[in-house]
Amino acid sequence: MFGSGSSSGHDNSGVIPVRFVWPYGGGEVSISGTFTRWIDLLPMSLVEGSPNVFQIVVSLVPGLHQFKFRVDGQWRVDDQLSFVDGPYGVVNTVVLTEDPPQILNSETPGRSNMELDDVSVCPMLPVYSFRAELVTLLVRTFQEVIQGISATELEVSRHRISAFLSTHTAYELLPESGKVIALDVTLPVKQAFHILYEQGIPMAPLWDFCKGQFVGVLTALDFILILRELGTHGSNLTEEELETHTISAWKEGKMHLNRQIDGSGRAYSKHLIHAGPYDSMKDVCLKILQNSVSTVPIIHSASQDGSFPQLLHLASLSGILKCICRYFRHSAGSLPILQQPICSIPLGTWVPKIGEPNRRPFAMLRPNASLGAALSLLAQANVSSIPIVNDNDSLLDVYSRSDITALAKDKAYAQIHLDEISIHQALQLGQNANSSNAFYNGQRCQMCLRTDSLHKVMERLANPGVRRLLIVEAGSKRVEGVISLSDVFRFLLGI
């Protein structure tokens, strides 16, 4: 990708050899940027006869590039060059055009003491130095390049989507036909998770016959917590008890496990988050986002006191997004934000770049990592899936919360030790799972590119069972980030 001197990238069609210069001295100097995916550090070499000047020639394609210098272990920017303070910290920026810029020679008037007297530019090779005194280069700021949309257009897009969601109800989310599965709280936990596995669903509402109402939801996260509890020394729950341990008993124990204690010292249970068929889609969205749940049961009762409730549907962000895409399908031009590439808008969670401060680590695991490690991340890191990658961080598979229900098959959970079985082995246990939530078009890993438009990402996320897209590098499938349904709605609603 880079070379030194006159041969660097000269024969590569469409690329421009660019000379980066650090004239401020140092012991060890290197450079990293978007052209190295912010992963690799390219060492810079001293210019002969100039003990304080480091340089490197890198072949770049035309377009926007960002970069930083690494000097003796510290990240530095050259404040004499174009720079921007963005979400990834302060970085130098430059835009290369296919038209070669003017290269000023050593006799250019007005040179300062910062110029490189001992650095020559070969007139036969368009090597562009990034010292402002040597080269006149078209530079635009990061915001000008990637923000092809004004703040007004963004607000217009958000207003139109919000207006649609506010004027359409949850009733429109109900399918023409289908089934909704609910579980009685008196069912044994083991049997309940076997039902989830057999039905290919990640969660189910809970019905309490004695109370005559829906009282909660059983999810894959419950199974994860149960498995971790089984694997904990001194646990009060044994494998034998799991055969008869009811859902209601587990939920009561979970309250103490999570230490949900109110001011009087008594354990309390969370109320079931639900909506009515005539609630607006926006209200349903907000309930999902504000309570960090994946679905909201749509429950209807003809009685004012809420007795004899009917479970109509399990509303999800995926279904709501499908309605948005269908409604604006022939008028996408009225939503300018949809045409923006996802890399240009604050959307999703991205792998931290080198030198980025205060960024949360991006959770990824190797296939030989233990299932226990995966379950710990799923339970504690507030994530619903973990990319499984090789040593080059290229995507191999993904392990999601819903995959855990495969361990209910043939009581596999009773025959394994979480720290002894690998993620790869755990995934093999569920290869034959009949899970429409885990697969779409036969693919477990749903992916997109950083250059994909928001509209394309939304269309893909609107497909049944797709809750997230992994952002990968074209070709290598190196994981660069993830975009979830909740990420998209938080951006569209501006929350």
C-alpha positions in Angstrom: 0.0 0.0 0.0 2.9 2.4 0.5 6.5 2.8 -0.6 9.4 5.2 -0.3 10.6 7.4 -3.0 9.8 7.4 -6.6 8.3 4.0 -7.1 5.5 4.1 -4.6 2.2 3.4 -6.4 3.3 5.0 -9.7 1.9 2.1 -11.8 -1.3 1.6 -9.8 -4.2 3.0 -11.8 -6.4 5.4 -9.9 -4.1 5.9 -6.9 -2.0 8.9 -5.9 1.3 8.6 -4.1 1.2 11.0 -1.2 4.1 12.0 1.0 3.3 12.6 4.7 5.8 14.6 6.6 6.3 15.1 10.3 8.9 17.9 10.8 8.8 18.2 14.5 11.3 15.5 15.6 10.9 12.5 17.8 12.4 9.1 18.5 9.9 6.8 16.8 7.3 8.3 14.5 4.5 6.4 12.6 1.2 7.3 11.0 -2.3 5.7 11.0 -5.5 6.7 9.3 -8.6 5.7 7.4 -6.2 4.2 4.7 -5.0 1.7 7.3 -8.6 1.2 8.8 -7.1 2.9 11.9 -5.6 -0.5 12.8 -2.1 -0.6 11.4 0.7 1.8 12.3 3.0 2.7 9.3 6.5 3.6 10.5 8.0 6.8 9.1 11.7 7.2 8.3 14.1 10.1 8.9 14.9 12.3 5.9 18.6 12.1 5.2 20.4 15.1 6.5 17.3 16.3 8.5 17.4 14.8 12.0 14.0 16.1 12.9 12.0 15.3 9.8 10.2 12.0 9.2 8.4 11.1 6.1 6.5 8.2 4.3 4.9 7.9 0.9 1.5 6.1 0.8 -0.5 5.3 -2.3 -4.1 6.7 -1.8 -7.2 6.7 -3.9 -8.9 10.1 -4.5 -11.3 11.2 -1.8 -11.4 12.1 1.9 -8.6 10.8 4.2 -8.1 11.3 7.9 -4.9 10.6 9.8 -2.9 11.0 12.9 0.8 10.8 13.8 2.1 8.6 16.6 5.2 10.2 18.1 7.0 8.3 20.9 3.8 6.6 22.0 1.7 9.7 21.9 -1.0 10.6 19.4 -0.3 14.0 17.7 -1.8 16.1 14.9 -0.2 18.7 12.8 -2.0 22.0 13.6 -0.5 23.5 10.4 -2.6 21.2 8.3 -6.4 20.9 8.0 -7.9 19.2 11.0 -11.3 18.6 12.5 -12.6 17.8 16.0 -15.1 15.1 15.4 -16.6 12.1 17.2 -13.2 10.3 16.9 -11.2 13.1 18.4 -9.0 15.6 16.6 -7.6 14.3 13.3 -5.9 15.8 10.3 -7.9 15.6 7.1 -7.3 15.9 3.4 -9.3 15.5 0.2 -7.4 14.3 -2.9 -8.8 15.1 -6.3 -7.8 13.4 -9.5 -6.4 16.7 -10.8 -2.8 17.0 -9.6 -2.3 20.0 -7.4 0.3 22.7 -7.9 3.6 21.7 -6.5 5.7 24.6 -5.4 9.4 24.4 -5.8 12.1 25.4 -3.4 12.3 28.9 -4.8 8.7 29.8 -3.9 8.7 33.1 -2.1 7.5 33.5 1.4 9.0 30.3 2.8 9.2 30.0 6.5 11.7 28.4 8.9 9.3 25.4 9.0 10.0 24.5 5.4 12.1 21.4 4.5 15.3 22.7 2.8 16.7 19.2 2.4 13.6 17.6 0.9 13.2 17.6 -2.8 10.2 16.7 -4.9 10.8 14.9 -8.1 9.1 16.8 -10.9 8.4 13.6 -12.8 6.4 12.0 -10.0 3.3 13.5 -8.5 4.3 12.9 -4.8 2.2 15.3 -2.8 3.8 16.7 0.4 1.4 17.6 3.1 3.3 20.6 4.3 1.2 23.7 3.6 4.3 25.6 2.4 5.1 23.0 -0.3 1.8 22.1 -1.8 -1.5 23.9 -2.6 -4.1 21.2 -2.0 -7.8 21.2 -2.1 -8.9 20.5 1.5 -12.4 20.4 2.7 -13.5 19.7 6.3 -14.8 16.4 7.4 -18.3 17.9 7.8 -18.4 19.3 4.3 -17.4 16.0 2.7 -19.6 13.6 4.5 -22.6 15.7 5.4 -24.4 15.9 2.1 -27.4 17.0 4.1 -28.2 20.1 6.0 -29.5 20.3 9.5 -32.8 21.5 8.1 -33.1 18.5 5.8 -32.3 16.2 8.7 -35.1 17.8 10.8 -37.5 17.6 7.9 -36.8 13.8 7.5 -37.2 13.2 11.2 -40.4 15.3 11.3 -42.0 13.3 8.5 -41.1 10.0 10.0 -42.3 11.1 13.4 -45.6 12.3 11.9 -46.1 9.0 10.2 -45.5 7.0 13.4 -47.8 9.4 15.4 -50.7 9.0 13.0 -50.6 5.2 12.6 -51.5 2.8 15.2 -50.3 -0.6 16.5 -53.4 -2.2 15.0 -51.7 -1.8 11.6 -48.9 -4.0 12.8 -51.1 -7.0 13.2 -50.6 -9.6 10.5 -53.5 -11.0 8.5 -52.8 -14.4 10.0 -50.4 -15.9 12.4 -50.0 -17.3 15.9 -48.8 -15.8 19.2 -47.5 -18.2 21.9 -47.9 -17.4 25.6 -46.7 -19.6 28.5 -48.4 -20.3 31.8 -46.3 -19.3 34.8 -46.8 -22.7 36.3 -44.9 -24.4 33.5 -41.5 -25.9 34.5 -38.6 -23.7 33.2 -37.1 -26.6 31.4 -40.3 -27.3 29.5 -40.7 -23.6 28.7 -37.3 -23.3 27.1 -37.9 -26.5 25.1 -41.1 -24.8 23.7 -39.1 -21.7 22.7 -36.6 -23.9 20.9 -39.2 -26.0 19.2 -41.2 -23.0 18.1 -38.1 -21.1 17.0 -39.0 -18.0 19.0 -36.6 -16.1 21.4 -39.3 -15.0 23.9 -42.9 -15.5 25.0 -45.4 -13.5 27.2 -46.3 -15.1 30.5 -49.9 -15.7 31.6 -50.9 -16.0 35.3 -54.2 -17.9 35.4 -54.8 -17.0 39.1 -54.5 -13.3 38.4 -56.2 -13.5 35.0 -53.6 -11.3 33.3 -50.3 -11.3 31.5 -47.5 -10.7 34.0 -44.2 -10.7 32.2 -42.1 -12.2 29.5 -39.7 -15.1 29.4 -36.7 -14.5 27.2 -33.5 -16.1 26.1 -31.7 -13.9 28.7 -33.6 -15.8 31.4 -32.1 -19.0 30.1 -28.6 -17.5 30.1 -29.0 -16.4 33.7 -30.3 -19.9 34.7 -27.3 -21.6 33.0 -24.9 -19.2 34.7 -26.7 -19.9 38.0 -26.3 -23.7 37.4 -22.6 -23.3 36.8 -22.1 -21.2 39.9 -20.8 -23.0 43.0 -23.2 -22.6 45.9 -26.2 -22.1 43.6 -29.6 -22.8 45.1 -30.8 -24.2 41.8 -29.8 -27.7 40.8 -30.3 -29.5 37.5 -32.8 -31.8 39.1 -34.8 -28.8 40.5 -34.8 -27.3 37.0 -37.0 -30.2 35.9 -39.8 -29.0 38.2 -38.8 -25.4 38.9 -41.7 -23.2 37.6 -41.4 -20.0 35.7 -43.0 -18.1 38.5 -40.5 -19.6 41.0 -37.6 -18.6 38.7 -39.0 -15.0 38.2 -39.2 -14.6 42.0 -35.7 -15.9 42.4 -34.5 -13.6 39.6 -35.7 -10.6 41.5 -33.4 -11.5 44.4 -30.6 -12.5 41.9 -30.8 -9.0 40.4 -31.2 -7.4 43.8 -34.2 -5.4 42.7 -34.9 -3.9 46.1 -37.0 -0.9 46.6 -36.7 1.7 49.5 -38.6 -0.5 52.0 -36.2 -3.4 51.4 -38.8 -5.6 49.6 -38.1 -7.3 46.3 -40.3 -6.0 43.6 -41.1 -7.1 40.0 -41.2 -4.9 37.0 -44.5 -4.3 35.4 -45.2 -5.8 32.0 -44.5 -3.3 29.3 -47.4 -3.6 26.8 -49.4 -1.4 24.5 -53.0 -1.4 23.1 -54.0 -1.8 19.5 -55.0 1.9 19.2 -51.7 3.3 20.7 -49.6 5.0 18.1 -46.6 3.3 16.5 -44.5 6.1 18.0 -45.7 5.2 21.5 -44.8 1.6 20.9 -41.3 2.6 19.6 -40.7 4.7 22.7 -41.8 1.9 25.0 -39.3 -0.5 23.4 -36.5 2.0 23.4 -37.0 3.5 26.8 -37.4 0.1 28.5 -34.6 -1.7 26.5 -36.9 -4.5 25.4 -37.1 -6.2 22.1 -40.9 -6.6 21.8 -44.0 -5.1 23.3 -47.1 -7.3 23.6 -50.2 -5.7 22.0 -53.0 -6.5 24.5 -56.7 -5.6 24.1 -59.5 -5.8 26.7 -63.1 -4.9 26.1 -63.5 -4.2 29.8 -62.6 -0.9 31.4 -60.9 -2.7 34.3 -58.7 -4.6 31.9 -60.2 -8.0 32.7 -60.2 -10.8 30.1 -57.2 -9.5 28.1 -56.5 -10.7 24.6 -53.0 -11.1 23.3 -53.1 -9.9 19.7 -49.5 -9.5 18.6 -45.9 -9.0 19.7 -44.9 -5.6 18.3 -41.2 -5.1 17.4 -39.1 -2.4 15.8 -38.6 -4.6 12.8 -42.4 -4.6 12.1 -42.6 -0.9 12.6 -39.6 -0.3 10.3 -41.2 -2.4 7.6 -44.2 -0.1 7.8 -42.0 3.0 7.4 -40.2 1.5 4.4 -43.5 0.5 2.7 -45.1 3.9 3.3 -42.1 5.9 1.9 -41.2 3.4 -0.8 -42.3 5.6 -3.6 -41.5 8.9 -2.0 -38.0 8.3 -0.6 -36.9 11.6 -2.0 -39.0 13.3 0.7 -36.5 11.9 3.3 -33.1 13.2 2.2 -31.4 11.4 5.2 -32.1 8.0 3.7 -29.6 8.5 0.9 -26.7 9.2 3.3 -24.0 6.5 3.8 -24.1 5.0 7.3 -20.5 6.0 7.8 -21.4 9.7 7.5 -24.1 9.8 10.3 -23.9 9.0 14.0 -25.4 5.6 13.8 -24.4 2.2 15.4 -21.5 1.0 17.4 -18.1 1.0 15.7 -14.9 -0.7 16.5 -12.7 1.9 18.3 -10.0 3.5 16.1 -6.4 3.8 17.3 -6.1 6.8 19.5 -9.8 7.3 20.2 -10.3 8.2 23.9 -13.2 7.1 26.0 -14.7 4.6 23.6 -16.3 1.4 24.9 -14.5 -1.7 23.7 -16.3 -3.6 20.9 -17.2 -7.1 22.0 -15.8 -9.8 19.7 -14.8 -13.4 20.4 -12.8 -16.1 18.7 -14.5 -19.4 17.9 -12.4 -21.3 20.5 -13.6 -18.9 23.3 -15.7 -20.6 26.0 -19.4 -20.5 26.0 -19.2 -19.1 29.5 -17.3 -16.1 28.2 -20.0 -15.5 25.6 -22.8 -15.8 28.1 -21.1 -13.4 30.5 -20.8 -10.8 27.7 -24.4 -11.3 26.6 -25.6 -10.9 30.2 -23.4 -8.1 31.4 -22.3 -6.0 28.4 -25.8 -5.0 27.4 -25.5 -6.6 23.9 -27.7 -9.1 22.2 -25.1 -10.7 19.9 -21.4 -11.2 19.7 -19.5 -11.4 16.4 -17.3 -14.5 16.1 -14.1 -13.6 14.3 -10.7 -15.1 13.3 -7.3 -13.7 14.2 -7.7 -11.0 11.5 -11.1 -9.9 13.0 -12.8 -11.2 9.9 -16.4 -12.4 10.5 -17.0 -16.1 10.8 -20.3 -16.3 12.6 -22.4 -14.6 15.3 -23.6 -15.8 18.7 -26.9 -14.3 19.8 -29.0 -14.6 22.9 -31.6 -16.5 20.9 -28.9 -19.2 20.1 -28.9 -20.2 23.7 -32.3 -21.9 23.5 -30.6 -24.6 21.3 -29.2 -26.0 24.6 -32.7 -27.0 25.6 -32.6 -29.7 22.9 -32.3 -33.1 24.5 -31.3 -31.5 27.8 -27.9 -30.5 26.3 -27.5 -27.9 29.1 -27.3 -30.7 31.7 -24.4 -32.4 29.8 -22.0 -29.4 29.3 -19.8 -27.2 31.4 -19.9 -23.6 30.2 -16.2 -23.1 30.6 -15.3 -26.3 28.8 -17.4 -26.0 25.6 -16.4 -23.6 22.9 -18.6 -21.2 21.0 -18.0 -23.2 17.9 -19.2 -26.4 19.6 -22.2 -24.6 21.0 -23.2 -23.3 17.6 -22.9 -26.8 16.2 -25.5 -28.0 18.8 -28.0 -25.6 17.2 -27.2 -26.1 13.5 -30.6 -27.9 13.0 -32.5 -25.3 15.1 -35.8 -24.3 13.5 -35.3 -20.7 14.4 -36.8 -18.2 12.0 -35.4 -15.5 14.3 -31.8 -16.6 13.8 -31.9 -17.1 10.0 -32.9 -15.0 7.0 -32.5 -16.3 3.5 -30.4 -19.1 4.9 -27.8 -16.7 6.4 -27.0 -16.3 10.0 -24.8 -13.3 9.7 -26.5 -10.3 8.2 -24.0 -7.8 7.0 -23.6 -4.3 5.4 -20.8 -2.0 4.3 -19.9 1.4 5.7 -20.8 2.9 2.3 -24.3 1.5 2.2 -27.1 4.0 2.4 -29.3 4.3 5.4 -32.2 3.4 3.2 -30.5 0.1 2.2 -29.8 -0.7 5.8 -33.4 0.0 6.8 -34.7 -2.3 4.1 -32.5 -5.1 5.3 -33.4 -4.6 8.9 -37.1 -4.6 8.1 -36.8 -8.3 7.1 -38.3 -10.8 9.6 -35.8 -12.0 12.2 -33.1 -9.5 11.4 -32.3 -7.4 14.5 -28.9 -6.2 13.6 -26.4 -5.8 10.7 -22.7 -6.3 11.2 -20.7 -3.7 9.3 -17.8 -5.4 7.5 -15.0 -4.4 5.2 -15.6 -5.4 1.6 -13.6 -8.4 0.7 -11.9 -9.2 4.0 -15.2 -9.2 6.0 -13.2 -7.5 8.8 -15.8 -6.4 11.4 -16.0 -2.6 11.6 -19.1 -2.2 13.7 -22.8 -3.1 14.2 -26.1 -1.4 13.6 -29.1 -2.5 15.5 -32.8 -1.7 15.0 -32.7 0.4 18.2 -29.8 2.4 16.8 -31.8 3.2 13.6 -34.9 4.3 15.6 -32.9 6.4 18.0 -31.4 8.2 15.1 -34.6 8.6 13.2 -36.5 10.0 16.2 -33.5 12.1 17.4 -33.4 10.5 20.9 
